[in-house]
Amino acid sequence: MRLAWLPEGDWSAAEADLRERVASNDRLAMAALARLAVARGRFADAAHQLQEATFEPAQSGSEQASVMMSSAWLALEDARPMQALEDLKAAARDLSDGAPEWARLDALMAEAFLRVGAQPECEAAASRALSRAQVAGEFSAASRASRVRAELAATRGNVDGADRDFRSAVEHAERASDRFELGQSLLSLGVFLGRRKGDRNQESARQALSLARTWLASIGAEAKLREVDLYLERVLGKSGR
């Protein structure tokens, strides 16, 4: 059974269910549990869970792809984009044509390309991700792809395009009910606005970062919370608490 990338609703209940499934050597549950650890900034726990998943025989190509995509996300969050690209290429070999996971894979691929400075490849992967996400109704993947495209636009000095795509990322995350992606998108929007001049931008940045903190705190995303507080306190000169 295909599992959501990250759970909607109560993460504690979802985690308990996943642990029951892991006890039965369910590789998809192992990968999903690893993703919870990644979201919370517990990279060592995530790596251990993914290592356990690799020891179990794959039941299908999509199952193997899920493990490799989860590994790629861990690598991205742990600042290892080249490893993420390798994992994603491996996942792509296991996915069937038309699988809904392609939208997520392309969104992760776009982010990995952005981190290594491959801008044309990043732009192409983000466009594919958005097209596939629209067809598959994968709003969480659309949020990530929009956020990556916004970062690319900001890098190129396209302020209006970046602003538009950051706000699209927030809207997609809201539709997906993905609290981690919503918190991340609000964090990215807040950082972007905080770097712009003007009291209005600074106030909008504070609002976005405060909302990001609320959503990320609700799921115990410890690493991201530290990042939010860093910007609230050092960049904007205001405590997030």
C-alpha positions in Angstrom: 0.0 0.0 0.0 1.3 3.4 -1.0 2.0 5.7 2.0 1.8 9.5 2.0 5.2 11.2 1.9 4.4 12.8 5.3 1.3 12.2 7.3 -1.6 14.5 7.6 -3.1 15.2 11.0 -1.6 13.7 14.2 2.0 12.6 13.6 2.1 10.7 16.9 -0.7 8.4 15.8 0.9 8.0 12.4 4.2 7.1 13.9 2.7 4.5 16.2 1.0 2.9 13.2 4.2 2.9 11.2 6.2 1.3 14.1 3.7 -1.5 14.2 4.2 -2.1 10.4 8.0 -1.9 10.8 7.8 -4.8 13.2 6.5 -6.8 10.3 9.4 -5.8 8.1 7.4 -3.4 6.0 9.9 -1.5 3.9 7.5 1.3 2.9 6.8 1.9 6.6 10.5 1.9 7.3 11.0 4.6 4.6 8.0 6.6 5.9 9.4 6.4 9.5 12.8 7.6 8.2 11.0 10.6 6.6 9.5 11.6 9.9 13.0 11.6 11.4 14.3 13.7 8.5 11.5 16.3 9.0 12.4 16.4 12.7 16.1 16.9 12.0 17.0 13.5 13.5 19.3 12.5 10.7 21.1 9.6 12.5 17.7 8.0 13.2 16.7 8.4 9.6 19.9 6.9 8.3 19.5 3.9 10.6 15.9 3.4 9.5 16.9 3.5 5.8 19.7 1.1 6.4 17.3 -1.3 7.9 15.0 -0.9 4.9 17.8 -1.7 2.4 18.3 -5.1 4.1 14.7 -6.2 3.4 14.0 -7.6 -0.1 12.0 -5.2 -2.3 8.5 -6.3 -3.3 8.2 -3.9 -6.2 10.1 -1.2 -8.1 8.0 1.6 -6.5 8.9 0.2 -3.1 12.6 0.4 -3.9 12.1 3.9 -5.4 10.4 5.1 -2.2 13.4 4.0 -0.1 15.8 5.7 -2.5 13.8 9.0 -2.6 13.7 9.0 1.2 17.4 8.6 1.2 17.7 11.4 -1.3 15.7 13.8 0.9 17.9 12.9 3.9 21.0 13.7 1.8 19.5 17.1 0.8 18.7 18.1 4.3 22.2 16.9 5.4 23.8 19.1 2.8 24.9 16.2 0.5 23.3 17.2 -2.8 25.6 15.0 -5.0 24.5 11.9 -3.0 20.9 13.0 -3.4 21.3 13.1 -7.2 22.7 9.6 -7.2 19.9 8.3 -5.0 17.3 10.0 -7.2 18.8 8.5 -10.4 18.6 5.1 -8.8 14.9 5.8 -7.8 14.1 6.8 -11.4 15.3 3.5 -12.7 12.8 1.7 -10.5 9.7 3.8 -11.2 7.2 2.8 -13.8 6.0 5.3 -16.4 3.1 7.3 -15.2 3.7 6.5 -11.5 2.5 9.4 -9.2 5.8 9.4 -7.5 7.4 11.0 -10.5 6.2 14.5 -9.4 8.0 14.1 -6.0 11.1 12.7 -7.7 11.3 15.6 -10.1 10.8 18.1 -7.3 13.6 16.6 -5.2 15.8 16.4 -8.4 15.1 20.1 -9.0 16.3 21.0 -5.4 19.4 18.8 -5.8 20.3 20.5 -9.0 19.8 23.9 -7.4 22.2 23.0 -4.6 24.9 22.0 -6.9 24.5 25.1 -9.1 23.0 23.3 -12.2 20.5 26.0 -13.0 19.2 24.8 -16.4 18.7 21.3 -15.1 17.0 22.7 -12.0 14.6 24.7 -14.0 13.7 21.8 -16.3 13.1 19.4 -13.3 11.0 21.9 -11.5 8.8 22.5 -14.6 8.4 18.7 -15.0 7.5 18.4 -11.3 4.8 21.0 -11.5 3.3 19.5 -14.7 3.2 16.0 -13.2 2.0 17.3 -9.8 -1.0 19.0 -11.5 -2.0 15.8 -13.3 -1.5 13.6 -10.2 -2.9 16.1 -7.6 0.4 16.0 -5.7 0.2 19.4 -4.1 3.1 18.7 -1.7 5.4 18.0 -4.6 4.1 21.1 -6.3 4.9 23.1 -3.2 8.5 21.9 -3.2 8.9 22.5 -6.9 7.5 26.0 -6.6 9.8 26.8 -3.7 12.8 25.6 -5.6 11.8 27.7 -8.6 11.4 30.7 -6.3 14.9 30.2 -5.0 16.2 29.9 -8.5 14.4 33.1 -9.5 15.8 35.0 -6.5 19.3 33.8 -7.4 18.8 35.3 -10.9 17.6 38.6 -9.5 14.0 38.0 -10.6 12.4 39.4 -7.4 8.8 39.4 -8.7 9.0 35.9 -10.0 10.5 34.7 -6.7 7.8 36.4 -4.6 5.1 34.8 -6.8 6.6 31.3 -6.6 7.2 31.4 -2.9 3.6 32.3 -2.3 2.5 29.6 -4.7 4.6 27.1 -2.6 2.7 28.2 0.5 -0.7 27.8 -1.3 0.2 24.3 -2.6 1.4 23.2 0.9 -1.9 24.4 2.4 -3.9 22.4 -0.1 -1.8 19.3 0.7 -2.2 19.7 4.4 1.5 19.1 4.6 2.6 20.8 7.8 6.3 20.3 7.2 6.2 21.7 3.7 4.0 24.5 4.8 6.4 25.4 7.6 9.4 25.2 5.2 7.7 27.3 2.5 6.7 30.0 5.1 10.3 29.9 6.4 11.7 30.4 2.8 9.2 33.2 2.1 10.1 34.9 5.4 13.8 34.7 4.7 13.2 36.1 1.2 11.1 39.0 2.5 13.5 39.7 5.3 16.2 40.4 2.9 14.2 43.1 1.1 14.1 46.7 2.2 11.1 48.4 3.7 9.1 48.2 6.9 6.2 46.4 5.1 8.5 43.6 3.9 10.0 43.3 7.3 6.6 42.9 9.0 5.5 40.4 6.3 8.7 38.5 7.0 8.0 38.4 10.7 4.5 37.1 10.1 5.6 34.4 7.7 8.4 33.2 10.1 6.0 33.2 13.1 3.6 31.1 11.2 6.4 28.8 10.1 7.4 28.4 13.7 3.8 27.4 14.7 3.5 24.7 12.0 7.0 23.3 12.5 6.6 23.2 16.3 3.4 21.2 15.9 5.4 18.3 14.4 8.6 18.7 16.4 10.8 19.8 13.5 13.7 20.7 15.7 16.3 21.6 13.1 13.9 23.8 11.2 12.7 25.5 14.4 16.3 26.5 15.1 16.6 27.9 11.6 13.4 29.9 12.1 14.6 31.3 15.4 18.0 32.2 13.8 16.2 34.4 11.3 13.8 35.9 13.7 16.5 36.8 16.2 19.5 37.6 14.1 18.2 38.7 10.7 15.0 40.5 11.9 16.2 41.3 15.4 13.1 39.8 17.0 12.6 36.6 19.1 10.3 34.0 17.7 9.0 33.2 21.1 
